[in-house]
Amino acid sequence: MIPRIVSITFILISAVGVIGFVAFAGRELLLPEKITIAIISLGGLAGLLHVFGVVPEQRQIRAFASPVVAWPVMLAGLFTLFTS
C-alpha cells in the first residue's frame, strides 16, 4: 500500500511541477522542454499503471510499469526541467 501512495505523491508532484513550469515560463516552450515534459508524462503513466495494480504480460512493459522505473523517470525529468 505504501508504494502506491508514494506513486500517487510522485504523480501529483510531477503534474504540479509541469503545470507550474509552463505557467511561470512566460514564453513558448522549446523542443527540449517539450521532450522533457513528455518523458515526465511517461513516468506518470507508469506510475498510474502501478497505482491501479495493472501487471502487463510483456516483460519490458512490466518493467516499465514498476516503481523502480517510474519514480526515477519522474524525478529525473523534473530535475532536468527545472535545471535547464
PLY file of the C-alpha trace (Angstrom):
ply
format ascii 1.0
element vertex 84
property float x
property float y
property float z
element edge 83
property int vertex1
property int vertex2
end_header
0.00 0.00 0.00
2.81 2.45 0.81
4.47 2.16 -2.64
1.15 3.08 -4.24
0.85 6.14 -2.01
4.40 7.13 -2.99
3.47 6.69 -6.66
0.42 8.90 -6.23
2.57 11.51 -4.49
5.15 11.50 -7.29
2.41 11.75 -9.92
0.90 14.77 -8.18
4.31 16.41 -7.74
5.04 15.83 -11.42
1.71 17.28 -12.51
2.08 20.36 -10.33
5.69 20.79 -11.40
4.91 20.62 -15.11
1.88 22.90 -14.85
3.84 25.32 -12.67
6.77 25.36 -15.07
4.55 26.05 -18.06
2.71 28.80 -16.17
5.86 30.55 -14.92
7.97 30.10 -18.06
6.27 33.10 -19.61
7.26 32.00 -23.11
6.64 29.28 -25.60
8.33 26.02 -24.66
11.28 24.91 -26.72
11.71 21.40 -28.11
13.99 20.11 -25.29
11.48 21.27 -22.68
8.62 19.61 -24.56
10.57 16.36 -24.77
11.33 16.52 -21.05
7.65 17.06 -20.28
6.81 14.05 -22.46
9.31 11.94 -20.51
7.78 13.09 -17.22
4.36 12.14 -18.62
5.62 8.65 -19.48
6.85 8.29 -15.91
3.44 9.44 -14.69
1.77 6.88 -16.92
3.97 4.14 -15.49
3.09 5.39 -12.00
-0.62 5.24 -12.81
-0.24 1.67 -14.03
1.42 0.84 -10.72
-1.24 2.65 -8.66
-4.09 0.80 -10.36
-2.30 -2.53 -9.99
-2.01 -3.27 -13.70
0.53 -6.01 -14.36
1.28 -6.22 -18.09
2.10 -9.59 -19.59
5.06 -8.38 -21.65
8.30 -8.33 -19.70
9.51 -4.92 -20.96
6.23 -3.16 -20.24
6.02 -4.88 -16.84
9.44 -3.46 -16.00
8.39 -0.01 -17.26
5.26 -0.05 -15.08
7.20 -0.85 -11.92
8.01 1.87 -9.38
11.70 1.07 -9.84
11.46 2.72 -13.26
8.54 5.12 -12.81
9.84 7.03 -9.79
13.32 7.83 -11.10
11.93 8.81 -14.51
9.55 11.33 -12.95
12.16 12.73 -10.57
14.93 12.92 -13.17
12.55 14.58 -15.62
11.52 17.22 -13.09
15.15 17.82 -12.13
16.08 18.23 -15.78
13.14 20.53 -16.48
13.88 22.90 -13.63
17.66 22.96 -14.03
17.79 23.52 -17.79
0 1
1 2
2 3
3 4
4 5
5 6
6 7
7 8
8 9
9 10
10 11
11 12
12 13
13 14
14 15
15 16
16 17
17 18
18 19
19 20
20 21
21 22
22 23
23 24
24 25
25 26
26 27
27 28
28 29
29 30
30 31
31 32
32 33
33 34
34 35
35 36
36 37
37 38
38 39
39 40
40 41
41 42
42 43
43 44
44 45
45 46
46 47
47 48
48 49
49 50
50 51
51 52
52 53
53 54
54 55
55 56
56 57
57 58
58 59
59 60
60 61
61 62
62 63
63 64
64 65
65 66
66 67
67 68
68 69
69 70
70 71
71 72
72 73
73 74
74 75
75 76
76 77
77 78
78 79
79 80
80 81
81 82
82 83
